[in-house]
Amino acid sequence: MLSRAFAEGFARDWLAAWNDRDIDRILSHYSEEIIFHSPRIARVMGNEAMSIFGKKTLRDYWTKALGLAPQLFFELDDILVGSDAITILYTNHREEMVAETFVFGPEGKVVRSIAAYR
């Protein structure tokens, strides 16, 4: 079971890494075998993909996405804690509410992440 303290620390550091646009720090939270799901992937990558597999591919995607959003900023709204996952509710620079769920593997790294938008 994940603790509230772990979830809060993860959320603070994850959001700060994004707001600092620090791709290495962002990726430090993820396992090499990460599976990331988002409806934004297809738009950014110019294809029909809904998922990213692997840390290197995720780095390529987020590097491109950051380049398209120089005004990017996330503001924390809430944190929900589950047994092996947390969901961070945040508002992005477009004033959209986002829910992102992070499933953690045994090493404490994110193995699956799912982003959903209002």
Residue frames relative to the residue before (quaternion, step in Angstrom):
aa qw qx qy qz dx dy dz
M 1.0000 0.0000 0.0000 0.0000 0.00 0.00 0.00
L 0.3740 -0.7212 0.5392 0.2220 3.56 -0.91 0.93
S 0.3963 -0.7208 0.5177 0.2352 3.56 -1.03 0.76
R 0.6221 -0.5251 0.4306 0.3895 3.52 -1.28 0.40
A 0.6357 0.5384 -0.3259 0.4470 3.59 1.00 -0.84
F 0.6367 0.5115 -0.3268 0.4756 3.61 0.98 -0.83
A 0.6665 0.5172 -0.3005 0.4449 3.58 0.86 -0.98
E 0.6723 0.4927 -0.2985 0.4649 3.58 0.90 -0.89
G 0.6534 0.5069 -0.3116 0.4680 3.59 0.98 -0.83
F 0.6377 0.5193 -0.3184 0.4715 3.56 0.97 -0.88
A 0.6796 0.5035 -0.2964 0.4437 3.59 0.78 -1.03
R 0.6603 0.5081 -0.3151 0.4546 3.59 0.88 -0.89
D 0.7054 0.4581 -0.2769 0.4645 3.58 0.84 -0.97
W 0.6371 0.5357 -0.3237 0.4498 3.60 0.99 -0.83
L 0.6796 0.4771 -0.2860 0.4782 3.59 0.91 -0.93
A 0.6447 0.5186 -0.3235 0.4592 3.60 0.95 -0.82
A 0.6353 0.5274 -0.3317 0.4563 3.59 0.99 -0.80
W 0.6509 0.4934 -0.3111 0.4859 3.59 0.99 -0.80
N 0.6915 0.4833 -0.2907 0.4514 3.59 0.82 -0.95
D 0.6658 0.4572 -0.2868 0.5151 3.58 1.24 -0.49
R 0.3457 -0.7603 0.4709 0.2841 3.59 1.36 -0.19
D 0.3738 0.7345 -0.4638 0.3251 3.56 1.11 0.80
I 0.2532 -0.8266 0.4848 0.1329 3.57 0.12 1.32
D 0.6408 0.5191 -0.3386 0.4530 3.63 0.97 -0.72
R 0.6651 0.4860 -0.2973 0.4827 3.58 0.97 -0.83
I 0.6034 0.5338 -0.3575 0.4724 3.60 1.01 -0.72
L 0.7310 0.4523 -0.2444 0.4487 3.57 0.73 -1.08
S 0.5388 0.6339 -0.4075 0.3765 3.62 1.16 -0.39
H 0.6276 0.5549 -0.3297 0.4354 3.59 1.21 -0.38
Y 0.7145 0.4855 -0.2178 0.4543 3.58 1.25 -0.43
S 0.4788 -0.6343 0.5235 0.3070 3.55 -1.23 0.59
E 0.6449 -0.5171 0.3937 0.4020 3.57 -1.25 0.34
E 0.7295 0.4181 -0.2175 0.4957 3.59 1.14 -0.67
I 0.1972 0.8263 -0.5076 0.1440 3.60 1.18 0.46
I 0.1138 -0.7226 0.6759 0.0897 3.52 -1.21 0.72
F 0.0606 -0.8078 0.5855 -0.0293 3.56 -0.63 1.19
H 0.1231 -0.7887 0.6015 0.0314 3.56 -0.88 1.05
S 0.2213 0.7591 -0.5922 0.1555 3.57 -0.93 0.92
P 0.4672 -0.6655 0.4979 0.3015 3.57 -1.03 0.71
R 0.5924 0.5931 -0.3560 0.4130 3.62 1.24 -0.24
I 0.5061 0.6812 -0.4227 0.3181 3.60 1.15 -0.46
A 0.6678 0.5196 -0.3076 0.4353 3.58 0.82 -1.00
R 0.6649 0.5118 -0.3061 0.4498 3.58 0.93 -0.89
V 0.6998 0.4709 -0.2744 0.4619 3.57 0.86 -0.96
M 0.7563 0.4066 -0.2083 0.4684 3.57 0.91 -0.95
G 0.4098 -0.7399 0.4536 0.2808 3.59 1.25 -0.22
N 0.6424 0.4550 -0.3438 0.5118 3.56 1.11 0.72
E 0.6176 -0.5650 0.3917 0.3820 3.61 -1.17 -0.33
A 0.3516 0.7692 -0.4746 0.2439 3.60 1.25 0.22
M 0.1705 -0.7707 0.6075 0.0895 3.53 -1.11 0.79
S 0.7645 0.2652 -0.1402 0.5706 3.57 1.31 -0.24
I 0.2236 -0.7209 0.6419 0.1350 3.51 -1.32 0.56
F 0.1379 -0.7894 0.5956 0.0551 3.57 -0.95 0.91
G 0.8186 0.2302 -0.1928 0.4896 3.57 -0.74 1.08
K 0.5915 -0.6298 0.4004 0.3053 3.50 -1.12 0.86
K 0.6389 0.5246 -0.3431 0.4459 3.62 0.97 -0.75
T 0.6663 0.4858 -0.3017 0.4785 3.58 0.93 -0.86
L 0.6275 0.5293 -0.3286 0.4670 3.57 1.07 -0.75
R 0.6156 0.5356 -0.3393 0.4680 3.60 1.03 -0.77
D 0.6549 0.5131 -0.3138 0.4576 3.60 0.90 -0.92
Y 0.6627 0.5116 -0.2966 0.4595 3.57 0.93 -0.94
W 0.7248 0.4379 -0.2651 0.4612 3.59 0.73 -1.01
T 0.5873 0.5503 -0.3789 0.4569 3.61 1.06 -0.56
K 0.6643 0.4827 -0.2951 0.4885 3.56 0.97 -0.88
A 0.6587 0.5177 -0.3089 0.4502 3.61 0.90 -0.90
L 0.6499 0.5079 -0.3196 0.4663 3.60 0.95 -0.81
G 0.6364 0.5356 -0.3226 0.4516 3.57 1.05 -0.72
L 0.6880 0.4723 -0.2671 0.4818 3.57 1.18 -0.61
A 0.7681 0.2959 -0.1538 0.5466 3.60 1.25 -0.29
P 0.0624 -0.8440 0.5318 0.0303 3.62 0.45 1.14
Q 0.6824 0.4797 -0.2809 0.4747 3.61 1.19 -0.45
L 0.2955 0.8047 -0.4798 0.1870 3.62 1.29 0.07
F 0.1922 0.7407 -0.6282 0.1408 3.53 -1.03 0.92
F 0.1530 -0.7810 0.6013 0.0705 3.57 -0.99 0.91
E 0.1126 -0.7754 0.6186 0.0576 3.57 -1.03 0.84
L 0.4432 -0.7234 0.4753 0.2329 3.57 -0.74 1.12
D 0.1666 -0.7787 0.5996 0.0793 3.55 -0.99 0.95
D 0.7824 -0.1911 0.1599 0.5708 3.60 0.91 -0.87
I 0.2191 -0.7394 0.6217 0.1367 3.54 -1.34 0.34
L 0.1203 -0.7719 0.6226 0.0460 3.55 -0.91 1.01
V 0.2082 -0.8050 0.5501 0.0770 3.58 -0.87 0.98
G 0.1016 -0.7824 0.6134 0.0347 3.57 -0.95 0.97
S 0.7570 -0.3739 0.2694 0.4633 3.55 -1.27 -0.25
D 0.8119 0.0161 0.0178 0.5833 3.59 0.83 -0.98
A 0.7114 0.3839 -0.2324 0.5409 3.57 1.27 0.33
I 0.1369 -0.7395 0.6458 0.1317 3.50 -1.32 0.38
T 0.1999 -0.7353 0.6290 0.1542 3.54 -1.26 0.45
I 0.1759 -0.7625 0.6172 0.0819 3.52 -0.88 1.04
L 0.1695 -0.7467 0.6365 0.0928 3.55 -0.90 1.00
Y 0.1285 0.7970 -0.5767 0.1253 3.56 -0.73 1.07
T 0.3612 -0.6836 0.5876 0.2388 3.51 -1.35 0.34
N 0.2806 -0.7765 0.5407 0.1611 3.56 -0.87 0.94
H 0.7521 -0.4154 0.2942 0.4186 3.54 -1.38 0.03
R 0.6534 0.4868 -0.3105 0.4896 3.60 1.25 -0.28
E 0.4770 -0.6761 0.4143 0.3790 3.59 1.35 0.11
E 0.4400 0.6649 -0.4731 0.3747 3.58 1.16 0.64
M 0.3667 -0.6782 0.5798 0.2634 3.55 -1.10 0.68
V 0.0848 -0.7850 0.6136 0.0058 3.55 -0.98 0.97
A 0.1248 -0.7348 0.6605 0.0908 3.54 -1.17 0.74
E 0.0046 0.7963 -0.6043 0.0256 3.56 -0.69 1.05
T 0.1797 -0.7891 0.5845 0.0575 3.53 -0.74 1.16
F 0.1384 -0.7869 0.6010 0.0204 3.54 -0.92 1.05
V 0.1416 -0.7666 0.6230 0.0645 3.59 -0.72 1.10
F 0.2486 -0.8039 0.5319 0.0950 3.55 -0.76 1.11
G 0.3626 -0.7089 0.5674 0.2098 3.53 -1.13 0.79
P 0.7487 -0.4261 0.2688 0.4308 3.57 -1.29 0.06
E 0.6629 0.5002 -0.3120 0.4616 3.62 1.17 -0.48
G 0.5477 -0.6327 0.3882 0.3860 3.58 1.28 -0.01
K 0.5647 0.5644 -0.3910 0.4579 3.58 1.27 0.28
V 0.5533 -0.6054 0.4579 0.3430 3.56 -1.20 0.56
V 0.1674 -0.7968 0.5764 0.0691 3.57 -0.81 1.06
R 0.7776 0.0605 -0.0462 0.6241 3.58 1.24 -0.41
S 0.0066 -0.7829 0.6217 -0.0242 3.53 -1.02 0.88
I 0.0762 -0.7908 0.6074 0.0019 3.54 -0.97 0.94
A 0.1465 -0.7891 0.5945 0.0487 3.55 -0.73 1.16
A 0.0203 -0.7783 0.6275 -0.0120 3.55 -1.01 0.90
Y 0.2213 -0.7991 0.5553 0.0636 3.54 -1.00 0.92
R 0.4799 -0.6376 0.5156 0.3121 3.56 -1.17 0.61
